């Protein structure tokens, strides 16, 4: 059974930090890019970061660049999203997702259509 289990959400004050974890099981982790998305009620889900399975290359949306860092521990089949300098506008439900990545494709995608499996989503609330 494929599972992406997220942890590390919650409530934090502006300027604070949180670390999200996404633990994967049930598929060959090394063949999948992992992405982080977030969604605010009434808005489309936004791809904010991803990490490539082929070369470890990363992507960050402009809204989080310089504040968030994605990393992967392949031995633990887990991807992390370190979120620093959090702002109230970062408040959202955060999801991790896994998308199969062809060996000749070094780029992970920020588009949700490229992802096959999704975590349950966890609320992150940043108070001002």
N, C-alpha and C positions, 0 to 999 in steps of 0.2 A: 504494500500500500504506500502510495506516494504521500509524504507529509512534509510540510514546511511549518515549523513551529516557531512562532515569534515570541520574544520576551523583551523586557526592558522599557516598556512604555510608561506613561504616568504623567504626573503633574510636576512642573518645574517653574521656577521664576525666570523672568527674562534675564538673559545673560548667563544662565546656567547651562548645564550639560546633561546629556543622556546618552547611553549606549544601547542601541537596539541589536538584538541577536536574531539570526534566522538559521535554525538547525534543520538540515535536510536529511531525508531518508527515503528509501524506496526507489531510487533511480541512481544512475551513474553520475555522481556529482561533478566529476572532472569534465563531463561533456556538456555541461549546462552553464550558461551565463546566469548570474543572479542580479536582479534589479530591485531597487527600492522605489516605491511609489507612495503618493499620499493623495488624500481626497478630502476636500472640504464640502459640506452639504451645499448642493446647488451648483457645484462646479465639477468639471471633468477631472478624472484622475490624472495626476501629473507624475511623470517619470522624473525622479530627482537624482538618481545615481545608479550606476551598474558597474559590474566587474566582469571582465572577459575570462572565460575558462581557458582560452588558448594561450594567452600571454600575460594575463593579469592586468591588462589595460583597463582604465577606468574612465567613466564619464560622470560629469556633474552638471546639473542644471545651473544656470546663472544665479538662480535664487538661493542656492546653497553653497556655491563655490567658495572655497576659502574658509568655510565654517564646518562642513561635514566631511568626514573621511570614511570611505568604504574599504574594507579589508576582508581577506578570506583566510581561513585556517582549513586547508584541504584535509588534514589529518582528522579533523573533527567534523568535516562536512558542514561547516558553519561559516556564515558571512556576518560581518558586523557593520554597523553604521554608527560611527561616533559623531554625535551632534553637539557642537560647541556654539557658544555665543547665541543661544536660542532667542528667538524673537516671538512676540505674540502671533505674528503672521505665519509662524511655523505650526501653529495649532491645526491638527488634522488627524484623520485616521491613516496610519502608516501600514503599508503592506510590503512584504517581500514576495518575489516571484522568481521562478526558474524557467528559462527558455533554452531549448536545445540549440547548440551552437555548432555549426559545421566546422570541421578542422581547418578549412581554408579561410574561414571568416574570423578575423582577429578583433572585430569590433562588437561590443555589446550594444544593445539597443535601449533607447529611452521610451519606446512605444509599447504599450501594453499588449498589442496584437501579436507581438513576437514572443510572448511568454505563455507557457503551457500549464504551469502549476502555480497556485497562489496560497499564501499564508492566510491566516484567519483575520488579520488586521488588528491593530491595537491603537487605541486613542493616545495621542500625545497632546497635552494641553500646556501652553506656556502662558503664565499669568504676567500681567504688566505691573 
